[in-house]
Amino acid sequence: MMDKLNLNQHISKQFNADLEELKTDLLEMGGLVEQQTVDAVAAIINADSQLAEKVITHEEDVDRMEMDMDEKCIRVLARRQPAASDLRMVMMVTKITRDLERMGDEAHKVAVMSIQLAENGKAPLGYVELRHIGKIVHKMVIKAMDAFAHFDVELALDVARKDKKVDQEYKSAMRELATYMMEDPRSISRCMNIIWALRSLERIGDHARNIAEHVVFLVKGMDVRHIEVKEMEKRIRADHDDD
């Protein structure tokens, strides 16, 4: 296994500063995406087109942050040539940045659905599910970024567990909405807006789980992608026992 993560012991003070800047900037980006998620859900539930427009506008800020982060990571790699845990840190920052940008894209989609519903009339169903899944996903985003901020594997595990719950809630909502549309074809257009919004929230949850997996790799040097939560937990517990 690679060296254990330690970002505070480098010969170069400037290297320390570079890594801390990457961390700070990523957390700032995460904060903006988190707010986008909250605002997008509130916009669709409250038919608030003005709030939805705010979410859409902030997507440009997220895109700009992504490009800035990429440039900084490339600069650190070129100048410092980091090894072991430091290299993991820079590479995981680039991966988390990608996930945050995609989460911003999904929040943008929810905001667009909000505007369409505000113009065409509310859907007859789905708002309770939107609020419920939105709350779970919001907590996932917060915990995923906290896991990164504190290099906390336990928090990362909790995010992975919550992702499974979101998947279950999403499938249940899809079944209910599909049944309703079959019973009342006139509702199809508006219900589809809710379905696309729910799909975007489910994807935000997926990206939050990705971030959690990146944190596990960052801290443990362990690749836990594409495995069940129980197996992820088993591997992490085994690694703890070996320490």
VENGIZI-V133758 format. One line per field, one symbol per residue. ss: DSSP state (~ for helix, > for strand, _ for the rest). phi: phi as a letter, one per 40 degrees, with the letter a starting at -180 (. if undefined). burial: + if it has 16 or more other ideal C-beta (glycine too) atoms within 10 Angstrom, else -. Layout:
ss->???
phi->???
burial->???
This chain:
ss->____________~~~~~~~~~~~~~~~~~~~~~~~~~~~~~~~~~~__~~~~~~~~~~~~~~~~~~~~~~~~~~~~~~~~___~~~~~~~~~~~~~~~~~~~~~~~~~~~~~~~~~~~~~______~~~~~~~~~~~~~~~~~~~~~~~~__~~~~~~~~~~~~~~~~~~~~~~~~~~~~~~~_~~~~~~~~~~~~~~~~~~~~~~~~~~~~~~~~~~~~________~~~~~~~~~~~~~~_
phi->.cdccacbbbcccccdcccccdcccccccccccdcdccccccccccfbcccccccccccccccccdcccdcccccccccbfcbfcccddcccccccdccccccccccdcccccccccccbhcccbhcccdcccdcccdcccdccccccdbfbccccccccccccccdccccccccccccccccbdccddccccccccccccccdcccccdcdcccccccbgbcbcgbcdccdcccccccdccc
burial->---------+----+--++--++-++--++-++++++++++++++-+++-++-+++-++--+--++--+--++--+---+-+--++-+++++++-+++++++++++++++++++++++----+-+++-++--++-+++-+++++++++--+++-++++++-++--+--++--++--+--++-----+--++-+++-++++++++++++++++++++++++++-+----+--++-++--+----
